[in-house]
Amino acid sequence: MAKQRVEIHTADIALDGLLKFASLVGSGGEAKHLIRAELVRVNGSVETRRGRRVGPGDRVELLDEDEQVLETLEIAGPAS
């Protein structure tokens, strides 16, 4: 499992946009597929809304078909 800290420069970001921004997917279509396949969790709960807004303090996990965590994103805001 890989862990990555992602710094965003806005109050929040759409889940599918975050997956693209963090280079976990190559396209919005790929993000949509993973989210609809229930392979993405936000703060420990499966999320099926690609427009779900996430922000600093949230944790996003990308799962494989066996529900094992492949990648964890910890979202942070701009450094103070």
Backbone bond lengths (Angstrom), bond angles and torsions (degrees), N, CA, C in turn:
res aa  C-N    CA-C-N  psi(-1)  N-CA   C-N-CA  omega(-1)  CA-C   N-CA-C  phi
1 M - - - 1.456 - - 1.523 108.76 -
2 A 1.304 115.55 132.05 1.458 121.73 176.78 1.527 109.21 -100.83
3 K 1.315 115.26 148.69 1.462 121.02 179.28 1.522 107.45 -126.44
4 Q 1.328 115.60 135.14 1.452 121.00 -174.93 1.529 109.62 -137.49
5 R 1.328 116.13 133.98 1.465 120.91 174.20 1.520 106.58 -95.26
6 V 1.325 116.42 125.77 1.455 121.86 -178.23 1.522 108.39 -116.01
7 E 1.331 116.04 121.22 1.460 120.22 178.98 1.523 108.92 -98.36
8 I 1.336 115.55 123.38 1.458 120.32 176.12 1.526 108.31 -106.54
9 H 1.319 115.76 154.97 1.458 120.61 -176.26 1.531 112.04 -111.53
10 T 1.333 115.71 21.67 1.461 122.89 176.92 1.522 107.45 -130.87
11 A 1.324 116.82 171.05 1.465 120.35 179.82 1.525 111.54 -64.95
12 D 1.341 116.41 -34.60 1.462 120.75 178.79 1.521 109.25 -159.33
13 I 1.327 115.46 174.87 1.464 122.12 -178.57 1.525 107.87 -149.14
14 A 1.325 116.73 147.77 1.466 120.59 177.05 1.527 108.81 -67.23
15 L 1.309 116.41 145.46 1.460 122.30 -177.02 1.523 111.73 -56.35
16 D 1.331 117.71 -46.60 1.471 118.64 -179.52 1.525 111.17 -64.69
17 G 1.323 116.77 -35.79 1.461 121.12 176.93 1.520 112.13 -65.96
18 L 1.320 116.24 -36.98 1.461 120.44 178.09 1.526 110.54 -63.95
19 L 1.318 117.22 -43.66 1.460 120.34 -179.88 1.525 110.86 -61.02
20 K 1.330 116.49 -37.93 1.475 120.43 176.32 1.526 110.46 -70.69
21 F 1.329 117.51 -46.32 1.465 122.81 -178.84 1.531 111.10 -57.82
22 A 1.328 117.00 -38.13 1.464 122.13 -178.69 1.534 112.01 -84.81
23 S 1.333 117.02 3.07 1.470 123.35 179.07 1.526 113.60 61.72
24 L 1.338 116.76 31.20 1.466 120.20 175.36 1.516 111.28 -85.46
25 V 1.331 116.31 -20.41 1.467 121.94 176.86 1.519 108.13 -135.46
26 G 1.329 115.03 158.59 1.447 119.13 -179.25 1.506 114.53 -93.80
27 S 1.346 116.43 -14.53 1.466 119.64 -177.24 1.519 110.70 -152.68
28 G 1.328 114.21 164.59 1.461 119.59 175.66 1.512 111.52 -64.52
29 G 1.334 116.98 -33.60 1.465 121.06 178.47 1.517 112.02 -64.17
30 E 1.327 115.81 -38.65 1.463 119.89 177.89 1.532 110.33 -67.11
31 A 1.333 116.64 -40.96 1.466 120.97 177.30 1.521 110.04 -61.97
32 K 1.328 116.65 -45.32 1.463 121.60 179.54 1.524 110.78 -58.48
33 H 1.336 116.85 -44.07 1.462 121.10 179.62 1.532 111.51 -60.86
34 L 1.336 117.55 -47.12 1.459 120.88 -179.01 1.526 111.96 -63.46
35 I 1.337 115.82 -40.26 1.467 120.08 -179.46 1.533 110.26 -67.68
36 R 1.329 117.51 -46.13 1.469 120.48 179.07 1.523 112.61 -65.35
37 A 1.340 117.10 -28.61 1.470 121.58 178.75 1.531 111.29 -80.23
38 E 1.334 116.72 4.47 1.467 123.61 178.68 1.523 111.86 61.37
39 L 1.342 115.69 39.75 1.462 121.31 179.06 1.527 112.35 -105.94
40 V 1.344 115.92 16.49 1.465 120.88 178.63 1.535 108.55 -130.09
41 R 1.332 115.50 131.78 1.465 120.63 175.47 1.514 109.43 -117.97
42 V 1.330 115.52 142.86 1.462 121.79 174.18 1.519 106.89 -118.82
43 N 1.314 115.86 121.24 1.467 122.07 -178.99 1.524 111.97 51.31
44 G 1.342 115.65 39.61 1.466 121.49 174.82 1.505 116.01 89.76
45 S 1.336 118.95 -7.09 1.470 121.75 -178.67 1.529 110.11 -114.67
46 V 1.337 115.72 138.84 1.458 120.55 177.69 1.524 108.53 -60.39
47 E 1.333 115.54 135.48 1.465 120.82 -179.81 1.522 109.07 -121.52
48 T 1.334 116.45 128.03 1.467 121.32 -178.58 1.527 112.59 -112.86
49 R 1.316 117.07 3.67 1.474 121.11 178.69 1.519 108.79 -101.20
50 R 1.334 116.62 112.74 1.460 118.65 -177.73 1.524 112.08 -69.65
51 G 1.312 118.19 -21.70 1.451 122.03 178.82 1.519 113.39 -87.84
52 R 1.313 117.71 2.31 1.467 122.78 178.91 1.517 108.68 -53.47
53 R 1.322 117.17 128.16 1.464 121.68 -178.34 1.526 109.43 -86.50
54 V 1.309 116.51 130.35 1.456 122.45 176.93 1.520 107.84 -125.30
55 G 1.323 115.92 153.49 1.455 119.81 -177.60 1.512 111.79 -151.92
56 P 1.330 116.37 -171.30 1.459 120.50 -178.85 1.525 111.82 -51.09
57 G 1.334 114.46 134.25 1.461 120.85 -178.49 1.513 113.38 97.02
58 D 1.335 117.47 -17.97 1.463 120.17 178.68 1.527 109.90 -80.95
59 R 1.332 114.23 154.98 1.466 122.27 178.26 1.517 107.23 -125.09
60 V 1.331 116.84 126.89 1.461 122.77 -178.98 1.527 108.11 -117.58
61 E 1.334 116.14 131.02 1.463 120.85 179.36 1.517 110.13 -120.18
62 L 1.321 115.77 135.96 1.457 123.01 175.21 1.518 107.23 -103.33
63 L 1.353 116.38 127.40 1.464 121.68 -175.04 1.522 111.29 -109.22
64 D 1.349 115.84 159.78 1.459 119.79 170.75 1.525 108.11 -94.89
65 E 1.333 117.37 -177.43 1.476 120.77 -177.01 1.523 113.06 -63.25
66 D 1.347 117.52 -22.31 1.463 121.87 178.37 1.529 111.86 -91.56
67 E 1.340 115.96 11.10 1.459 124.12 179.31 1.527 113.18 63.60
68 Q 1.333 116.10 26.53 1.459 121.02 173.13 1.530 107.64 -90.25
69 V 1.322 116.71 141.33 1.462 121.21 -177.90 1.527 109.78 -73.44
70 L 1.332 115.78 122.07 1.463 122.23 177.15 1.520 111.31 -91.35
71 E 1.330 115.84 -39.51 1.463 121.54 -174.42 1.522 109.11 -148.84
72 T 1.326 116.38 139.67 1.464 121.65 175.24 1.514 108.34 -120.73
73 L 1.337 115.71 130.48 1.455 121.66 176.26 1.524 108.44 -111.16
74 E 1.320 116.18 126.07 1.462 121.23 172.40 1.517 106.25 -106.66
75 I 1.321 116.05 120.73 1.465 121.05 -173.69 1.529 109.30 -91.47
76 A 1.329 114.14 132.30 1.445 121.18 178.46 1.521 109.51 -127.49
77 G 1.321 115.98 155.94 1.450 121.01 174.53 1.506 109.94 -90.20
78 P 1.324 117.38 -178.14 1.469 119.77 178.61 1.516 111.68 -58.79
79 A 1.318 115.84 143.42 1.467 120.21 178.52 1.520 109.32 -63.83
80 S 1.323 115.97 140.56 1.459 119.72 -179.78 1.497 111.01 -85.31
